[in-house]
Amino acid sequence: MSGAPYMTVRVPLTIRHRPGRKTVVTPVLPGALPLTATRADPALVKALARAFRYQRLLDEGRYGSISEMAAAEEIERGYLGSLLRLTLLAPAIVEALLDGQEQSLSLPRLLEPFPTSWTEQEALFGRGPSPRQGAHQ
């Protein structure tokens, strides 16, 4: 073997320290589209992702009940039930949360009971139907 047995790769980046997390900021390359930062609440995004994952596992029959899933996933059954309720949120609300447009809603607020009707949710949380939804559901 000839030459060096290793290679060094340098990637220009900046690490910004924010309360509770670190963010990697990569440079914008010439000709590339700049990334748009989201202001979505990371805890809320994570909770929504988990809720839809847990719902998918139930739908696929991987677990027969919420109690069985809670034991297997090692989380409290009541919390799992509250997370699963997030899958009942109106699509316009979920989209606004993921886009960071809805700053007034927090995870603790969404874990409280809310109506299952999308129209009632939008009235409660102060959002009208999205233009794509129109007035129909």
Biotite code that builds the C-alpha atoms (Angstrom):
import biotite.structure as struc

atoms = struc.array([
    struc.Atom([0.000, 0.000, 0.000], chain_id="A", res_id=1, res_name="MET", atom_name="CA", element="C"),
    struc.Atom([1.218, 3.438, -0.817], chain_id="A", res_id=2, res_name="SER", atom_name="CA", element="C"),
    struc.Atom([-0.067, 6.821, 0.264], chain_id="A", res_id=3, res_name="GLY", atom_name="CA", element="C"),
    struc.Atom([-1.826, 7.906, 3.431], chain_id="A", res_id=4, res_name="ALA", atom_name="CA", element="C"),
    struc.Atom([-4.199, 5.390, 5.073], chain_id="A", res_id=5, res_name="PRO", atom_name="CA", element="C"),
    struc.Atom([-6.697, 8.120, 5.904], chain_id="A", res_id=6, res_name="TYR", atom_name="CA", element="C"),
    struc.Atom([-8.308, 11.181, 4.361], chain_id="A", res_id=7, res_name="MET", atom_name="CA", element="C"),
    struc.Atom([-9.427, 14.422, 5.992], chain_id="A", res_id=8, res_name="THR", atom_name="CA", element="C"),
    struc.Atom([-12.634, 16.063, 4.817], chain_id="A", res_id=9, res_name="VAL", atom_name="CA", element="C"),
    struc.Atom([-13.427, 19.584, 5.979], chain_id="A", res_id=10, res_name="ARG", atom_name="CA", element="C"),
    struc.Atom([-17.012, 20.805, 5.956], chain_id="A", res_id=11, res_name="VAL", atom_name="CA", element="C"),
    struc.Atom([-17.621, 24.467, 6.749], chain_id="A", res_id=12, res_name="PRO", atom_name="CA", element="C"),
    struc.Atom([-20.411, 24.751, 9.292], chain_id="A", res_id=13, res_name="LEU", atom_name="CA", element="C"),
    struc.Atom([-21.390, 26.703, 12.348], chain_id="A", res_id=14, res_name="THR", atom_name="CA", element="C"),
    struc.Atom([-22.892, 25.284, 15.523], chain_id="A", res_id=15, res_name="ILE", atom_name="CA", element="C"),
    struc.Atom([-25.322, 27.606, 17.242], chain_id="A", res_id=16, res_name="ARG", atom_name="CA", element="C"),
    struc.Atom([-26.145, 26.939, 20.850], chain_id="A", res_id=17, res_name="HIS", atom_name="CA", element="C"),
    struc.Atom([-29.788, 27.408, 21.749], chain_id="A", res_id=18, res_name="ARG", atom_name="CA", element="C"),
    struc.Atom([-31.467, 26.549, 25.021], chain_id="A", res_id=19, res_name="PRO", atom_name="CA", element="C"),
    struc.Atom([-31.732, 22.780, 25.205], chain_id="A", res_id=20, res_name="GLY", atom_name="CA", element="C"),
    struc.Atom([-30.349, 22.012, 21.744], chain_id="A", res_id=21, res_name="ARG", atom_name="CA", element="C"),
    struc.Atom([-27.594, 22.606, 19.259], chain_id="A", res_id=22, res_name="LYS", atom_name="CA", element="C"),
    struc.Atom([-28.286, 23.611, 15.671], chain_id="A", res_id=23, res_name="THR", atom_name="CA", element="C"),
    struc.Atom([-25.950, 22.973, 12.763], chain_id="A", res_id=24, res_name="VAL", atom_name="CA", element="C"),
    struc.Atom([-25.982, 25.786, 10.230], chain_id="A", res_id=25, res_name="VAL", atom_name="CA", element="C"),
    struc.Atom([-24.480, 24.910, 6.857], chain_id="A", res_id=26, res_name="THR", atom_name="CA", element="C"),
    struc.Atom([-23.299, 27.562, 4.444], chain_id="A", res_id=27, res_name="PRO", atom_name="CA", element="C"),
    struc.Atom([-25.453, 28.459, 1.450], chain_id="A", res_id=28, res_name="VAL", atom_name="CA", element="C"),
    struc.Atom([-23.682, 27.365, -1.711], chain_id="A", res_id=29, res_name="LEU", atom_name="CA", element="C"),
    struc.Atom([-23.697, 29.620, -4.780], chain_id="A", res_id=30, res_name="PRO", atom_name="CA", element="C"),
    struc.Atom([-26.682, 28.803, -6.973], chain_id="A", res_id=31, res_name="GLY", atom_name="CA", element="C"),
    struc.Atom([-28.406, 26.771, -4.236], chain_id="A", res_id=32, res_name="ALA", atom_name="CA", element="C"),
    struc.Atom([-31.735, 27.764, -2.784], chain_id="A", res_id=33, res_name="LEU", atom_name="CA", element="C"),
    struc.Atom([-31.415, 29.040, 0.784], chain_id="A", res_id=34, res_name="PRO", atom_name="CA", element="C"),
    struc.Atom([-33.097, 26.887, 3.394], chain_id="A", res_id=35, res_name="LEU", atom_name="CA", element="C"),
    struc.Atom([-36.093, 28.379, 5.117], chain_id="A", res_id=36, res_name="THR", atom_name="CA", element="C"),
    struc.Atom([-35.917, 27.991, 8.856], chain_id="A", res_id=37, res_name="ALA", atom_name="CA", element="C"),
    struc.Atom([-39.074, 26.773, 10.501], chain_id="A", res_id=38, res_name="THR", atom_name="CA", element="C"),
    struc.Atom([-40.290, 28.133, 13.774], chain_id="A", res_id=39, res_name="ARG", atom_name="CA", element="C"),
    struc.Atom([-42.187, 24.943, 14.556], chain_id="A", res_id=40, res_name="ALA", atom_name="CA", element="C"),
    struc.Atom([-41.974, 23.781, 18.155], chain_id="A", res_id=41, res_name="ASP", atom_name="CA", element="C"),
    struc.Atom([-39.645, 20.737, 18.082], chain_id="A", res_id=42, res_name="PRO", atom_name="CA", element="C"),
    struc.Atom([-41.447, 19.050, 20.986], chain_id="A", res_id=43, res_name="ALA", atom_name="CA", element="C"),
    struc.Atom([-44.775, 19.457, 19.202], chain_id="A", res_id=44, res_name="LEU", atom_name="CA", element="C"),
    struc.Atom([-43.398, 18.150, 15.903], chain_id="A", res_id=45, res_name="VAL", atom_name="CA", element="C"),
    struc.Atom([-41.923, 15.126, 17.700], chain_id="A", res_id=46, res_name="LYS", atom_name="CA", element="C"),
    struc.Atom([-45.206, 14.450, 19.513], chain_id="A", res_id=47, res_name="ALA", atom_name="CA", element="C"),
    struc.Atom([-47.171, 14.618, 16.246], chain_id="A", res_id=48, res_name="LEU", atom_name="CA", element="C"),
    struc.Atom([-44.724, 12.241, 14.559], chain_id="A", res_id=49, res_name="ALA", atom_name="CA", element="C"),
    struc.Atom([-44.987, 9.795, 17.441], chain_id="A", res_id=50, res_name="ARG", atom_name="CA", element="C"),
    struc.Atom([-48.773, 10.031, 17.508], chain_id="A", res_id=51, res_name="ALA", atom_name="CA", element="C"),
    struc.Atom([-49.097, 9.193, 13.816], chain_id="A", res_id=52, res_name="PHE", atom_name="CA", element="C"),
    struc.Atom([-46.525, 6.384, 14.179], chain_id="A", res_id=53, res_name="ARG", atom_name="CA", element="C"),
    struc.Atom([-48.410, 4.860, 17.100], chain_id="A", res_id=54, res_name="TYR", atom_name="CA", element="C"),
    struc.Atom([-51.693, 5.158, 15.193], chain_id="A", res_id=55, res_name="GLN", atom_name="CA", element="C"),
    struc.Atom([-50.126, 3.406, 12.194], chain_id="A", res_id=56, res_name="ARG", atom_name="CA", element="C"),
    struc.Atom([-48.917, 0.563, 14.454], chain_id="A", res_id=57, res_name="LEU", atom_name="CA", element="C"),
    struc.Atom([-52.454, 0.120, 15.793], chain_id="A", res_id=58, res_name="LEU", atom_name="CA", element="C"),
    struc.Atom([-53.961, 0.271, 12.300], chain_id="A", res_id=59, res_name="ASP", atom_name="CA", element="C"),
    struc.Atom([-51.519, -2.366, 11.043], chain_id="A", res_id=60, res_name="GLU", atom_name="CA", element="C"),
    struc.Atom([-52.526, -4.664, 13.918], chain_id="A", res_id=61, res_name="GLY", atom_name="CA", element="C"),
    struc.Atom([-49.039, -4.696, 15.406], chain_id="A", res_id=62, res_name="ARG", atom_name="CA", element="C"),
    struc.Atom([-50.630, -4.106, 18.817], chain_id="A", res_id=63, res_name="TYR", atom_name="CA", element="C"),
    struc.Atom([-54.089, -5.205, 19.865], chain_id="A", res_id=64, res_name="GLY", atom_name="CA", element="C"),
    struc.Atom([-54.724, -2.367, 22.313], chain_id="A", res_id=65, res_name="SER", atom_name="CA", element="C"),
    struc.Atom([-53.366, 0.875, 23.674], chain_id="A", res_id=66, res_name="ILE", atom_name="CA", element="C"),
    struc.Atom([-52.450, -0.932, 26.916], chain_id="A", res_id=67, res_name="SER", atom_name="CA", element="C"),
    struc.Atom([-50.411, -3.520, 25.001], chain_id="A", res_id=68, res_name="GLU", atom_name="CA", element="C"),
    struc.Atom([-48.645, -0.812, 23.008], chain_id="A", res_id=69, res_name="MET", atom_name="CA", element="C"),
    struc.Atom([-47.924, 1.272, 26.114], chain_id="A", res_id=70, res_name="ALA", atom_name="CA", element="C"),
    struc.Atom([-46.300, -1.716, 27.800], chain_id="A", res_id=71, res_name="ALA", atom_name="CA", element="C"),
    struc.Atom([-44.235, -2.592, 24.714], chain_id="A", res_id=72, res_name="ALA", atom_name="CA", element="C"),
    struc.Atom([-43.156, 1.037, 24.079], chain_id="A", res_id=73, res_name="GLU", atom_name="CA", element="C"),
    struc.Atom([-42.553, 1.566, 27.822], chain_id="A", res_id=74, res_name="GLU", atom_name="CA", element="C"),
    struc.Atom([-44.685, 4.688, 28.121], chain_id="A", res_id=75, res_name="ILE", atom_name="CA", element="C"),
    struc.Atom([-47.621, 5.457, 30.359], chain_id="A", res_id=76, res_name="GLU", atom_name="CA", element="C"),
    struc.Atom([-50.974, 4.385, 28.929], chain_id="A", res_id=77, res_name="ARG", atom_name="CA", element="C"),
    struc.Atom([-52.673, 7.718, 29.676], chain_id="A", res_id=78, res_name="GLY", atom_name="CA", element="C"),
    struc.Atom([-49.944, 9.683, 27.916], chain_id="A", res_id=79, res_name="TYR", atom_name="CA", element="C"),
    struc.Atom([-50.145, 7.349, 24.918], chain_id="A", res_id=80, res_name="LEU", atom_name="CA", element="C"),
    struc.Atom([-53.890, 7.936, 24.730], chain_id="A", res_id=81, res_name="GLY", atom_name="CA", element="C"),
    struc.Atom([-53.333, 11.697, 24.840], chain_id="A", res_id=82, res_name="SER", atom_name="CA", element="C"),
    struc.Atom([-50.742, 11.454, 22.059], chain_id="A", res_id=83, res_name="LEU", atom_name="CA", element="C"),
    struc.Atom([-53.055, 9.354, 19.902], chain_id="A", res_id=84, res_name="LEU", atom_name="CA", element="C"),
    struc.Atom([-55.715, 12.042, 20.211], chain_id="A", res_id=85, res_name="ARG", atom_name="CA", element="C"),
    struc.Atom([-53.360, 14.356, 18.249], chain_id="A", res_id=86, res_name="LEU", atom_name="CA", element="C"),
    struc.Atom([-54.136, 12.264, 15.155], chain_id="A", res_id=87, res_name="THR", atom_name="CA", element="C"),
    struc.Atom([-57.685, 13.658, 15.335], chain_id="A", res_id=88, res_name="LEU", atom_name="CA", element="C"),
    struc.Atom([-56.549, 17.249, 14.757], chain_id="A", res_id=89, res_name="LEU", atom_name="CA", element="C"),
    struc.Atom([-57.841, 18.988, 11.641], chain_id="A", res_id=90, res_name="ALA", atom_name="CA", element="C"),
    struc.Atom([-55.343, 18.801, 8.757], chain_id="A", res_id=91, res_name="PRO", atom_name="CA", element="C"),
    struc.Atom([-55.209, 22.612, 8.549], chain_id="A", res_id=92, res_name="ALA", atom_name="CA", element="C"),
    struc.Atom([-54.152, 22.776, 12.196], chain_id="A", res_id=93, res_name="ILE", atom_name="CA", element="C"),
    struc.Atom([-51.523, 20.031, 11.807], chain_id="A", res_id=94, res_name="VAL", atom_name="CA", element="C"),
    struc.Atom([-50.130, 21.782, 8.730], chain_id="A", res_id=95, res_name="GLU", atom_name="CA", element="C"),
    struc.Atom([-49.970, 25.126, 10.546], chain_id="A", res_id=96, res_name="ALA", atom_name="CA", element="C"),
    struc.Atom([-48.211, 23.495, 13.512], chain_id="A", res_id=97, res_name="LEU", atom_name="CA", element="C"),
    struc.Atom([-45.622, 21.784, 11.299], chain_id="A", res_id=98, res_name="LEU", atom_name="CA", element="C"),
    struc.Atom([-45.010, 24.978, 9.319], chain_id="A", res_id=99, res_name="ASP", atom_name="CA", element="C"),
    struc.Atom([-44.512, 26.926, 12.547], chain_id="A", res_id=100, res_name="GLY", atom_name="CA", element="C"),
    struc.Atom([-47.405, 29.235, 11.689], chain_id="A", res_id=101, res_name="GLN", atom_name="CA", element="C"),
    struc.Atom([-49.354, 28.438, 14.842], chain_id="A", res_id=102, res_name="GLU", atom_name="CA", element="C"),
    struc.Atom([-47.269, 29.782, 17.730], chain_id="A", res_id=103, res_name="GLN", atom_name="CA", element="C"),
    struc.Atom([-50.162, 30.055, 20.202], chain_id="A", res_id=104, res_name="SER", atom_name="CA", element="C"),
    struc.Atom([-50.626, 26.280, 20.544], chain_id="A", res_id=105, res_name="LEU", atom_name="CA", element="C"),
    struc.Atom([-48.245, 24.308, 22.731], chain_id="A", res_id=106, res_name="SER", atom_name="CA", element="C"),
    struc.Atom([-47.969, 20.584, 23.367], chain_id="A", res_id=107, res_name="LEU", atom_name="CA", element="C"),
    struc.Atom([-49.465, 20.819, 26.883], chain_id="A", res_id=108, res_name="PRO", atom_name="CA", element="C"),
    struc.Atom([-52.452, 22.725, 25.445], chain_id="A", res_id=109, res_name="ARG", atom_name="CA", element="C"),
    struc.Atom([-52.990, 20.120, 22.714], chain_id="A", res_id=110, res_name="LEU", atom_name="CA", element="C"),
    struc.Atom([-52.760, 17.238, 25.178], chain_id="A", res_id=111, res_name="LEU", atom_name="CA", element="C"),
    struc.Atom([-55.841, 18.649, 26.923], chain_id="A", res_id=112, res_name="GLU", atom_name="CA", element="C"),
    struc.Atom([-59.202, 17.357, 25.645], chain_id="A", res_id=113, res_name="PRO", atom_name="CA", element="C"),
    struc.Atom([-60.441, 19.059, 22.475], chain_id="A", res_id=114, res_name="PHE", atom_name="CA", element="C"),
    struc.Atom([-63.466, 18.478, 20.208], chain_id="A", res_id=115, res_name="PRO", atom_name="CA", element="C"),
    struc.Atom([-63.181, 15.860, 17.465], chain_id="A", res_id=116, res_name="THR", atom_name="CA", element="C"),
    struc.Atom([-65.060, 17.991, 14.926], chain_id="A", res_id=117, res_name="SER", atom_name="CA", element="C"),
    struc.Atom([-62.584, 19.828, 12.696], chain_id="A", res_id=118, res_name="TRP", atom_name="CA", element="C"),
    struc.Atom([-64.890, 22.837, 12.462], chain_id="A", res_id=119, res_name="THR", atom_name="CA", element="C"),
    struc.Atom([-65.108, 23.070, 16.262], chain_id="A", res_id=120, res_name="GLU", atom_name="CA", element="C"),
    struc.Atom([-61.323, 22.640, 16.579], chain_id="A", res_id=121, res_name="GLN", atom_name="CA", element="C"),
    struc.Atom([-60.680, 25.458, 14.109], chain_id="A", res_id=122, res_name="GLU", atom_name="CA", element="C"),
    struc.Atom([-63.091, 27.707, 16.024], chain_id="A", res_id=123, res_name="ALA", atom_name="CA", element="C"),
    struc.Atom([-61.515, 26.734, 19.378], chain_id="A", res_id=124, res_name="LEU", atom_name="CA", element="C"),
    struc.Atom([-57.940, 27.206, 18.214], chain_id="A", res_id=125, res_name="PHE", atom_name="CA", element="C"),
    struc.Atom([-58.709, 30.315, 16.159], chain_id="A", res_id=126, res_name="GLY", atom_name="CA", element="C"),
    struc.Atom([-58.037, 28.929, 12.683], chain_id="A", res_id=127, res_name="ARG", atom_name="CA", element="C"),
    struc.Atom([-60.356, 28.992, 9.717], chain_id="A", res_id=128, res_name="GLY", atom_name="CA", element="C"),
    struc.Atom([-60.457, 26.241, 7.118], chain_id="A", res_id=129, res_name="PRO", atom_name="CA", element="C"),
    struc.Atom([-57.487, 26.244, 4.759], chain_id="A", res_id=130, res_name="SER", atom_name="CA", element="C"),
    struc.Atom([-58.095, 27.455, 1.199], chain_id="A", res_id=131, res_name="PRO", atom_name="CA", element="C"),
    struc.Atom([-57.596, 23.885, -0.066], chain_id="A", res_id=132, res_name="ARG", atom_name="CA", element="C"),
    struc.Atom([-60.271, 22.543, 2.287], chain_id="A", res_id=133, res_name="GLN", atom_name="CA", element="C"),
    struc.Atom([-62.805, 25.232, 1.604], chain_id="A", res_id=134, res_name="GLY", atom_name="CA", element="C"),
    struc.Atom([-65.912, 24.894, 3.692], chain_id="A", res_id=135, res_name="ALA", atom_name="CA", element="C"),
    struc.Atom([-66.253, 21.142, 3.095], chain_id="A", res_id=136, res_name="HIS", atom_name="CA", element="C"),
    struc.Atom([-64.954, 18.293, 5.208], chain_id="A", res_id=137, res_name="GLN", atom_name="CA", element="C"),
])
